[in-house]
Amino acid sequence: MKACESCSRVEIGKNHQKIPVLQRGIGMVLVYLPILTLPFVFASAYMTYWHLLLIGAKNLKTYSDFLPDRASHRYTLKNQITMHGSFKTSTSQSKLFWILNCTWYCPYSVALFEWHAYMVKIVENWWCPFGHDKKEGYDNAKIDKSFWHIYPEDIVKLEPEDRDNPIWNDDEDK
């Protein structure tokens, strides 16, 4: 089961206007502070990418595979919609604010973390093809063979569920 299948819908819109403006302002600062960590996340993602390439990975998705097509964005600076702010200097009244957030910050951040998570799942499928209760969520990072499947003397040591799992081995190993 994937993590989200057991979750209820997150309630945020029902509560937002009940939260004091100062508290929401602090929350806005907290959403942008992680920008300071993005260089480290990029470094980690690229180290993982190069690790996989150096051990023989082929057909590995790249960061750009996770980015939305620029043409798929509905709004441009010319037609960007805005909102009435809670106070006079609210950034929600600025077209540039929404373009920077919705065209750059959010999709590029989501793509980075999804790309990194995809590769970390591949790393685990390669080195540790052993089942656990969250492993089905690794289905988007299938590999042809795990490290344990490339040596015939080690395949026999695996439990049948690990030996025959289509996430980390192809049909010829079954």
N, C-alpha and C positions, 0 to 999 in steps of 0.2 A: 504494500500500500504506500502511496506517495504521501508525504507529510500533509499536503493541503487537503487531501480527501477526508481527513478526520476533523478538519477545522471548520468552525462556523464562520460566517461572514464577519469580517472586522467592521465594527461600528466606529465610524469617525465623523461622517457627515451629520449624524444626529446630534453630536456633542459639540462640534466646532464653535458654533455661535454662543454657546453657554460658557466657553472658556474666556477668561479676561484677556483683553488685548495685550497686556504686558506679557502674560504667559505664552500667548501665541507668538509674540515677537521673539521671545527666548527660544521657542521651538523652531522658528525660522532660522535663527543663527545656528542652531544645532544641525540643521539639515545641510548647511554649507560648510561647516568645519571639516567634514570628511574629505573635502576637496584636498586638504593638506596631506591626506594619506594616499591619494591616487598615484603619485609617483612610486610609492612602495608596492602598491597593488600591481601596477604595470610591470615593475621589476620582477615581482613574484610570478606573474602570469608568463612573462617572457622566459624566465628561468625554467618554468615547467614546460613550456613549449619547446625550448631547446633541449631539455632533458629527453623529451619524447622523440624528437628528431634524431638525437645522437644515439639513442638505443634502437633506432630502426623504424620509427613510425612513418607511415605513408598515409596520404589522404586525410590528414589532420586538418580540421577546420581552423581558420585563422580568425583573428579579431574582427576583421571586416565582414566575415560571414554572419556575425551576430548584430551588426549595425543595420538599422532600417534604411531602406533606400531613401535618399534625400527627396526624391519626387513623391514619396508616399506621405510626407507631412502635409497636412491639410492647410496650414496657415503659413503665410509669408509675412514679412514686416509690413507690407502694404495692406493685407486684409486681416491681420491678427486682431482677435477680439480682446477686450480688456474687461475689468470689473470695476465697480465702484468700491473704493477702499474703505476700511473701517475708520481711517483717519486721513487727514489731508495729504500727507506725504507717503502714503502706502504705495509700495512698488507694484501692487496688483493693478494699478491704473496705467502702467507703462507697457507699450507693445514690445519694447526691447527686452524687458524683464521676462515676458512670456516666451519670446523667441529664444532667448538664451537658455531658459529652463527647459522648455518643451522640445526644442530642436537640437540642443547641444548637451546640456548637463545631464538630463535624465536618460535619454537614449544611449549616450556614450557610456555613462556609468553602468546602466543595466547591462549593456553589451559586454563591458569589461568583466563584470562579476559573473555573468552567464558563461562567457568564454573560459574564464578561470575555473569555474565550477565544473564545466565540461571536461577540461583537461585533468583536473584533480580526480574526477571519476575514472578517466582512462588510466591514470597512474594506479589507482587502486585496483581496477579490473586487471591490469597487467601484473602487478606484483602480488596482489592478495585476492585471488579469485575464490574467496570463501564466503558463503552466504551469511547474511544477517538480516534482521527484519526491515532494514531500509534499502537493501541492495536492489530491489526492483526499480527504485527511483534512478538507478544508474543506466537504465535502458537506452537513454539518449547518447550514451558513450560506449557503444558496442565495439569490441575488438575481435580480430580473427582468432587469436590464440593468446592465452595468458602465458606468463613465464613458466608456470607449472605444466602447461600443455605442450610445450616444445620438446620436452624430454619424456619419451615413452615410459621410462622406468619411474617417473614421478606421477604420471597420469593415474596409474593404478593405485596410488596412495590416497587419491581424492575420494571423498564421499560422492556417491552418484549424483546428487544434486549439484555439487560443485563441478564435477567432471563433465556433466552434460548440460550445463547452463548456456543458453544461446547468447547471453550478454558477453561472455568472455571466451567463447570458442565457436567455431563454425561447424557446420553439419558433418564434415568429414571426420571429426574427432569422436563422434557419438557411436 
